[in-house]
Amino acid sequence: MTCLSRASTLVFVTHIRKTCCSSTHTHTQKMSALVKVFDPILKVAARAYQGALSTELNKMGLRYEDLMSRDEPEVNEALELADPDVVEGRYRRLKRASDLAFKQKELQDYAPDMILEPFKREISADVDKILNRDLEFDLLNNHKKG
């Protein structure tokens, strides 16, 4: 999704929220009630999914951030701005995971005592800042597009 389409989507969603939700307050109350009902269920499901994902990432010694594609411009820019140790660590984890997958082995077969942090965040904050910067740029320059 390009930054322009994200910007237009944001403008559209804001417009829909203003037109739909400002007319009646009951709609907001109904949504609030639904959120209160489903929030605990979603939290339990999220914890279960995070546990299953953590297990799968640990099998190959990967982090959740390693799954972000370098082909995305925001991720690529964040990696260019990141500390060289962060980039090297990501590269080595991806290379090791590729090797383990080829050999049909798991990391625990080779390093059973290794402490893994599958949800450690090193570049996600930078990616979010870059996305917000690009969105702001598109919104501020939207009048130039035609």
Contacts in CASP RR format, 6 or more apart in sequence:
PFRMAT RR
TARGET T0000
AUTHOR 0000-0000-0000
METHOD contacts of the structure
MODEL  1
MTCLSRASTLVFVTHIRKTCCSSTHTHTQKMSALVKVFDPILKVAARAYQ
GALSTELNKMGLRYEDLMSRDEPEVNEALELADPDVVEGRYRRLKRASDL
AFKQKELQDYAPDMILEPFKREISADVDKILNRDLEFDLLNNHKKG
1 9 0 8 1.000
3 134 0 8 1.000
3 135 0 8 1.000
3 137 0 8 1.000
3 138 0 8 1.000
4 138 0 8 1.000
4 145 0 8 1.000
6 131 0 8 1.000
6 134 0 8 1.000
6 135 0 8 1.000
6 138 0 8 1.000
7 135 0 8 1.000
7 138 0 8 1.000
7 139 0 8 1.000
7 142 0 8 1.000
10 135 0 8 1.000
10 139 0 8 1.000
11 139 0 8 1.000
11 142 0 8 1.000
20 27 0 8 1.000
21 27 0 8 1.000
21 28 0 8 1.000
50 119 0 8 1.000
53 64 0 8 1.000
53 118 0 8 1.000
54 118 0 8 1.000
54 119 0 8 1.000
57 63 0 8 1.000
57 64 0 8 1.000
57 116 0 8 1.000
57 118 0 8 1.000
58 107 0 8 1.000
58 108 0 8 1.000
58 116 0 8 1.000
58 118 0 8 1.000
59 106 0 8 1.000
59 107 0 8 1.000
59 108 0 8 1.000
60 96 0 8 1.000
60 97 0 8 1.000
60 100 0 8 1.000
60 101 0 8 1.000
60 106 0 8 1.000
60 107 0 8 1.000
61 93 0 8 1.000
61 96 0 8 1.000
61 97 0 8 1.000
61 100 0 8 1.000
61 107 0 8 1.000
61 114 0 8 1.000
61 116 0 8 1.000
61 118 0 8 1.000
62 93 0 8 1.000
62 94 0 8 1.000
62 97 0 8 1.000
62 118 0 8 1.000
63 90 0 8 1.000
63 93 0 8 1.000
63 117 0 8 1.000
63 118 0 8 1.000
63 119 0 8 1.000
63 120 0 8 1.000
63 122 0 8 1.000
64 118 0 8 1.000
64 119 0 8 1.000
65 90 0 8 1.000
65 120 0 8 1.000
65 121 0 8 1.000
65 122 0 8 1.000
65 123 0 8 1.000
65 124 0 8 1.000
66 90 0 8 1.000
66 93 0 8 1.000
66 94 0 8 1.000
66 97 0 8 1.000
68 75 0 8 1.000
68 123 0 8 1.000
68 127 0 8 1.000
69 75 0 8 1.000
70 76 0 8 1.000
70 79 0 8 1.000
74 127 0 8 1.000
74 130 0 8 1.000
74 131 0 8 1.000
74 134 0 8 1.000
75 123 0 8 1.000
75 127 0 8 1.000
77 130 0 8 1.000
78 123 0 8 1.000
78 126 0 8 1.000
78 127 0 8 1.000
78 130 0 8 1.000
79 86 0 8 1.000
79 87 0 8 1.000
79 90 0 8 1.000
79 123 0 8 1.000
81 126 0 8 1.000
82 122 0 8 1.000
82 123 0 8 1.000
82 126 0 8 1.000
86 122 0 8 1.000
86 123 0 8 1.000
96 107 0 8 1.000
100 106 0 8 1.000
100 107 0 8 1.000
107 114 0 8 1.000
107 116 0 8 1.000
108 114 0 8 1.000
END
